[in-house]
């Protein structure tokens, strides 16, 4: 199964759409932790209704923004989608930039315990009172290895690490190492053919990010977030509302940032996301890396050959 990876705005979706037009049997499985949410279309660069009518897309619009998702659930959902696509004679390809999901899909999942909901609720209450950076510092004191790789505002992963510690008395890093040592890590997908779009010219990618965000604004992105803001049951601590662009727009609508500050912060956050995605990408093994800036035709032909080789 072909998997297309790359940072945001690197051209993954357009490459996948071109492949699907060349090979009509292709169906796309989205590997995007933001496109899973209904009502979050413009800011996630979700494929349009017309594009979805031309090429089937999966794992898009599967959750309400009030809900949460996980890497484990993605792996399960992606495998089910791929099996269903193959059963009807189609060709599944996985496309996206949520590198944690890819890591789980390609390397397997750790056998970590399920934590009672009341522990998670207590941590959420502490976060509302103290802020996620304060809880990130708590995590750094008990599990510096995990804390080092997490953003101080990464609520979902900080919460998960603290939950595990409070439930088991052991750090997430130690639990994962024990899982690997016991051989209980769930099996990975060994048949992935992976192409990574890895732009070497950072200025090129930054320009694409800025241009795309300006287009999103023109398409009504702020109105999209305003509708979510006024629902009444959402808040900026939810995984959906922490997505880049949405978090900064939320601050603007809440009166905490001017329009210009919101735009600058959103573009800066998207650039930081791309930087983290590229760092992840450089750490993966056994993938074919291409620079989309000057190798678009090469990428197209290579991906087509990899698919047809099956």
C-alpha positions as CSV (number, residue, x, y, z in Angstrom):
1,X,0.0,0.0,0.0
2,X,1.4,3.4,-1.0
3,X,1.7,6.1,1.6
4,X,2.3,9.7,0.7
5,X,3.9,11.8,3.5
6,X,5.0,15.4,3.8
7,X,4.7,18.6,5.6
8,X,1.6,20.8,5.3
9,X,1.4,22.7,1.9
10,X,4.0,20.4,0.3
11,X,1.6,19.2,-2.4
12,X,0.6,15.7,-1.1
13,X,-3.1,16.1,-1.9
14,X,-2.6,17.4,-5.5
15,X,-0.2,14.5,-6.1
16,X,-2.7,12.0,-4.8
17,X,-5.5,13.5,-6.9
18,X,-3.3,13.4,-10.0
19,X,-2.6,9.7,-9.3
20,X,-6.3,8.9,-8.9
21,X,-7.1,10.5,-12.2
22,X,-4.3,8.4,-13.8
23,X,-5.5,5.2,-12.1
24,X,-9.3,5.3,-11.6
25,X,-9.2,2.4,-9.1
26,X,-7.5,4.6,-6.5
27,X,-9.3,5.6,-3.3
28,X,-7.6,8.0,-0.8
29,X,-7.4,7.3,2.9
30,X,-6.7,10.6,4.7
31,X,-4.1,10.6,7.4
32,X,-4.9,14.0,8.8
33,X,-5.8,14.6,12.4
34,X,-7.8,17.8,11.5
35,X,-9.7,16.7,8.5
36,X,-11.5,14.1,10.6
37,X,-13.7,16.8,12.0
38,X,-17.0,17.9,10.5
39,X,-17.4,21.6,10.0
40,X,-13.7,22.2,9.7
41,X,-13.3,22.4,6.0
42,X,-11.5,25.6,4.9
43,X,-8.8,25.7,7.6
44,X,-7.9,22.0,7.2
45,X,-7.6,22.3,3.3
46,X,-10.1,19.5,3.1
47,X,-10.9,18.2,-0.4
48,X,-13.9,19.8,-1.9
49,X,-17.2,18.1,-2.5
50,X,-16.4,18.0,-6.2
51,X,-13.0,16.4,-5.5
52,X,-14.6,13.8,-3.3
53,X,-17.2,13.1,-6.0
54,X,-14.4,12.4,-8.5
55,X,-12.2,10.4,-6.1
56,X,-13.5,8.6,-3.0
57,X,-11.9,9.8,0.2
58,X,-12.0,8.1,3.6
59,X,-11.5,9.1,7.2
60,X,-12.8,12.6,6.5
61,X,-15.7,14.2,8.4
62,X,-16.0,11.2,10.8
63,X,-16.1,13.1,14.1
64,X,-17.8,16.1,15.7
65,X,-15.2,18.7,16.9
66,X,-16.3,18.0,20.5
67,X,-14.8,14.5,20.1
68,X,-11.3,13.2,20.4
69,X,-9.3,10.7,18.2
70,X,-6.1,8.7,18.6
71,X,-3.3,7.1,16.7
72,X,-4.6,3.6,17.7
73,X,-8.1,4.4,16.4
74,X,-6.5,5.7,13.1
75,X,-4.6,2.5,12.6
76,X,-7.7,0.4,13.1
77,X,-9.9,2.7,10.9
78,X,-7.2,2.9,8.1
79,X,-6.8,-0.9,8.0
80,X,-10.6,-1.4,7.8
81,X,-10.9,1.2,5.0
82,X,-8.0,-0.4,3.1
83,X,-9.6,-3.9,3.4
84,X,-12.9,-2.6,2.2
85,X,-11.3,-0.8,-0.8
86,X,-9.4,-3.8,-1.9
87,X,-12.5,-6.1,-1.4
88,X,-14.3,-4.0,-4.1
89,X,-11.3,-4.1,-6.5
90,X,-9.9,-0.6,-5.6
91,X,-6.4,0.6,-4.7
92,X,-6.0,2.3,-1.3
93,X,-3.4,5.0,-0.8
94,X,-2.8,6.8,2.4
95,X,-2.1,10.5,2.2
96,X,-1.3,13.0,5.0
97,X,1.1,14.7,7.3
98,X,0.1,13.5,10.8
99,X,3.4,11.8,11.5
100,X,2.3,10.2,14.8
101,X,-0.4,8.3,12.9
102,X,2.2,7.1,10.3
103,X,4.6,6.0,13.1
104,X,1.8,3.9,14.7
105,X,0.8,2.5,11.3
106,X,4.3,1.6,10.2
107,X,6.0,0.7,13.5
108,X,3.2,-0.6,15.5
109,X,1.5,0.4,18.8
110,X,2.6,0.1,22.3
111,X,0.6,-2.0,24.7
112,X,-0.3,0.8,27.2
113,X,-3.1,0.5,29.8
114,X,-6.5,2.2,29.6
115,X,-6.8,4.9,32.2
116,X,-10.1,5.6,34.2
117,X,-12.0,8.6,32.9
118,X,-12.0,10.3,36.3
119,X,-8.2,10.7,36.1
120,X,-8.4,12.3,32.7
121,X,-11.2,14.6,34.1
122,X,-9.0,15.7,37.0
123,X,-6.1,16.6,34.7
124,X,-8.5,18.6,32.4
125,X,-9.7,20.6,35.5
126,X,-6.1,21.3,36.5
127,X,-5.3,22.4,32.9
128,X,-8.2,24.9,33.0
129,X,-6.9,26.3,36.3
130,X,-3.2,26.3,35.6
131,X,-2.7,26.1,31.8
132,X,-1.1,23.3,29.8
133,X,2.4,24.7,30.0
134,X,2.2,24.3,33.8
135,X,1.2,20.7,33.3
136,X,4.0,20.2,30.8
137,X,6.4,21.3,33.5
138,X,4.9,18.7,35.8
139,X,5.5,16.1,33.1
140,X,9.1,17.3,32.7
141,X,9.7,16.6,36.4
142,X,8.5,13.0,36.2
143,X,9.1,12.1,32.6
144,X,11.7,14.4,31.0
145,X,12.1,12.1,28.0
146,X,8.5,12.4,27.0
147,X,8.2,16.1,27.9
148,X,11.2,17.0,25.7
149,X,9.4,15.8,22.6
150,X,6.1,17.5,23.3
151,X,5.0,21.1,22.7
152,X,4.0,22.8,26.1
153,X,0.5,23.3,24.6
154,X,0.1,19.8,23.3
155,X,-2.8,19.1,25.6
156,X,-3.8,15.7,24.3
157,X,-0.4,14.1,24.6
158,X,0.6,15.9,27.8
159,X,-2.7,14.6,29.4
160,X,-2.1,11.1,28.2
161,X,1.4,11.0,29.7
162,X,0.2,12.4,33.0
163,X,-2.7,10.0,33.0
164,X,-0.4,7.0,32.7
165,X,1.9,8.2,35.4
166,X,-0.9,8.9,37.9
167,X,-2.6,5.5,37.1
168,X,0.5,3.3,37.0
169,X,3.2,5.3,38.9
170,X,5.5,4.9,35.9
171,X,6.5,7.3,33.2
172,X,5.2,6.9,29.6
173,X,8.8,6.4,28.4
174,X,9.3,3.5,30.8
175,X,6.0,1.9,30.0
176,X,6.8,2.0,26.3
177,X,10.3,0.6,26.8
178,X,8.8,-2.2,28.9
179,X,6.2,-2.9,26.2
180,X,8.9,-3.3,23.6
181,X,11.0,-5.5,25.9
182,X,8.1,-7.8,26.5
183,X,7.4,-8.0,22.8
184,X,3.8,-6.8,23.3
185,X,4.0,-4.0,20.8
186,X,1.2,-4.5,18.3
187,X,2.2,-5.6,14.8
188,X,2.9,-2.9,12.2
189,X,2.1,-2.8,8.5
190,X,5.1,-4.2,6.8
191,X,3.9,-3.7,3.3
192,X,3.8,0.1,3.1
193,X,5.6,1.7,0.2
194,X,6.3,5.2,1.4
195,X,7.1,8.4,-0.5
196,X,8.0,11.5,1.5
197,X,7.8,14.9,0.0
198,X,10.6,16.7,1.8
199,X,11.2,20.2,0.6
200,X,14.8,21.4,1.1
201,X,14.1,25.1,0.4
202,X,12.3,26.3,3.6
203,X,11.6,29.7,2.0
204,X,9.6,28.0,-0.8
205,X,7.5,26.1,1.7
206,X,7.0,29.2,3.9
207,X,5.7,31.1,0.8
208,X,3.3,28.4,0.0
209,X,2.0,28.3,3.6
210,X,1.5,32.1,3.6
211,X,-0.3,32.1,0.2
212,X,-2.5,29.2,1.2
213,X,-3.6,30.9,4.4
214,X,-4.4,34.1,2.7
215,X,-6.6,32.0,0.3
216,X,-8.3,30.4,3.3
217,X,-9.1,33.8,4.7
218,X,-10.6,34.9,1.3
219,X,-12.7,31.7,1.3
220,X,-14.3,32.5,4.6
221,X,-12.1,30.7,7.2
222,X,-12.8,33.2,9.9
223,X,-16.6,32.7,9.4
224,X,-16.0,28.9,9.7
225,X,-14.3,29.3,13.1
226,X,-16.9,31.9,14.2
227,X,-19.7,29.2,13.7
228,X,-17.7,26.8,15.8
229,X,-17.0,29.5,18.4
230,X,-20.7,30.3,18.8
231,X,-21.8,26.7,19.2
232,X,-21.4,27.0,22.9
233,X,-20.1,23.5,23.6
234,X,-16.6,23.8,22.2
235,X,-13.5,25.4,23.9
236,X,-9.9,26.0,23.0
237,X,-8.7,23.1,25.0
238,X,-10.2,20.5,22.7
239,X,-7.9,18.7,20.2
240,X,-10.0,20.1,17.3
241,X,-9.7,23.7,18.4
242,X,-6.0,23.3,19.0
243,X,-5.4,22.7,15.3
244,X,-3.2,25.3,13.7
245,X,-5.1,28.3,12.5
246,X,-8.2,27.4,14.5
247,X,-6.5,28.1,17.9
248,X,-5.3,31.5,16.7
249,X,-8.6,32.4,15.2
250,X,-10.3,31.4,18.5
251,X,-8.1,33.8,20.4
252,X,-9.0,36.5,17.9
253,X,-12.7,35.9,18.3
254,X,-12.4,35.8,22.1
255,X,-10.8,39.2,22.0
256,X,-7.3,38.1,22.9
257,X,-5.7,39.0,19.6
258,X,-6.2,41.6,16.9
259,X,-6.9,40.5,13.3
260,X,-3.4,41.2,12.2
261,X,-1.9,39.4,15.2
262,X,-4.2,36.4,14.5
263,X,-3.0,36.1,10.9
264,X,0.7,36.4,11.8
265,X,0.3,33.9,14.6
266,X,-1.6,31.4,12.4
267,X,1.1,31.5,9.7
268,X,3.9,31.2,12.2
269,X,2.2,28.2,13.9
270,X,1.7,26.5,10.5
271,X,5.4,27.0,9.7
272,X,6.3,25.5,13.1
273,X,4.0,22.6,12.3
274,X,5.8,22.1,9.0
275,X,9.2,22.2,10.7
276,X,8.1,19.4,13.2
277,X,6.7,17.3,10.3
278,X,10.0,17.6,8.4
279,X,11.9,16.6,11.6
280,X,9.7,13.5,11.9
281,X,10.1,12.8,8.2
282,X,13.9,12.9,8.4
283,X,13.8,10.3,11.2
284,X,11.8,7.7,9.3
285,X,13.7,4.9,7.6
286,X,13.0,2.9,4.4
287,X,11.1,5.7,2.6
288,X,11.8,7.4,-0.8
289,X,12.3,11.1,-0.3
290,X,11.7,13.6,-3.1
291,X,11.8,17.4,-3.1
292,X,8.4,18.6,-4.5
293,X,9.8,21.9,-5.4
294,X,11.7,20.7,-8.4
295,X,10.8,17.0,-8.8
296,X,7.0,17.0,-9.2
297,X,7.0,15.0,-12.4
298,X,9.5,12.5,-10.9
299,X,7.2,12.1,-7.9
300,X,4.2,11.5,-10.0
301,X,5.9,8.9,-12.2
302,X,7.5,7.1,-9.2
303,X,4.2,6.9,-7.3
304,X,2.4,5.6,-10.3
305,X,5.1,2.9,-10.9
306,X,5.0,1.8,-7.2
307,X,1.2,1.4,-7.4
308,X,1.2,-0.5,-10.7
309,X,4.0,-2.7,-9.4
310,X,1.5,-4.5,-7.2
